[in-house]
Amino acid sequence: EKGGYPDFMLKEIHEQPRVIRDTLAGRLSAGSLVIDELDMTAEELNLVDRVYVIACGTSYHAGLIAKNLIESWARIPCEVEVASEFRYRNPIITPTTLVVAVSQSGETADTLAAIRDARVKGAKVFGITNVVGSPVARESDGVIYTKANKEIAVASTKSFLGQVVSLTLLAMLLGQSQGELTGGQVKLLFSELADTAEQVERILAECTDSVDEAAEAMVDAASALFIGRGMGAATSYEGALKMKEISYLHAEAYAAGEMKHGPIALIDEGFPVVAIATNSAVYDKVVSNLQESRARGACIIAVATEGDEDIKKHADHVIYVPKVRDAFSPITASVPLQLLSRAVAVKRGCDVDQPRNLAKSVTVE
Ligand code: M6R
């Protein structure tokens, strides 16, 4: 049932190219995006002037990625909030507010409560869930199903990637309906997004050794930092959650620019810092942040773009991923981080699929 893999997590990580392909199948028609399940006309979508992405845990991290895309492609202000906070405050909601609720299980108590609250206040709610007919699907105005299929490991991997790809499509749709993206731009983005399936396949085939080497370097650490900027910051949060969830190694994510505002005090000889240093407009800034950490003794594990030889001067271990546009870097860069957390967990003798104290779905608040 594990398909020859030692655990479900590894099996599910390897299903991700298929998830990307299935999530994109049939979504581009005559040069424009089609997401009929959303049940909103192009005019209604055009009127949206505020977006909230509401979710918990890993799904919240998919939301952090979406915020960057929605704001840059659709130019609509987007806030991402954990559902347990959103439901107990008084957010600004009008009839032109779109609430996007993201939940793998479709039954997370806080996310459901947030959906109900948002609808009472007059917002349109889109659900993004992996479970057909789940409460999130039933109680939202429209729903996009991530095509992950059943996820057994408690740690979300393939469902996270399905969420990121679905939210990327939604951001493109909003960009299209706001008149911010041309048909040509949508087509180009879509085809590059589709290419990530093969790129993830390649990462899975090629990064085992570099991931293992990096895992060996951090297996005995008490704590680790994950840093990045922009899309890389969003990716770091998920990397750190995965690490603490299954390996019990304390890991925190920070926007790299925050290092000197506190976290750099943690760095001493051998302290692991995992840096997302893929190609982007802020690449040089990330490099200078990791140099600052390294100067204080940090052991740098960098996720970088293939062909970037220079990064080897600044990092102790490098895990390469194929070159993609920055907008799609979370899709590729997340994969080695999933493998890294699993490798550390295995080396530490942890139960990868069933981490202590956690349940696959959280139906009580
Ligand atoms: O089913 P949901 O997406 O609503 O679940 C949200 C979180 O409980 C979930 O993502 C959790 O953080 C996972 N264990 C992450 O791997």
Boltz pocket constraint, residues with backbone or C-beta under 6 A from the ligand:
constraints:
  - pocket:
      binder: B
      contacts: [[A, 56], [A, 57], [A, 58], [A, 59], [A, 102], [A, 103], [A, 104], [A, 105], [A, 106], [A, 107], [A, 108], [A, 111], [A, 154], [A, 155], [A, 156], [A, 157], [A, 245], [A, 358], [A, 359], [A, 360], [A, 361], [A, 362]]
      max_distance: 6.0
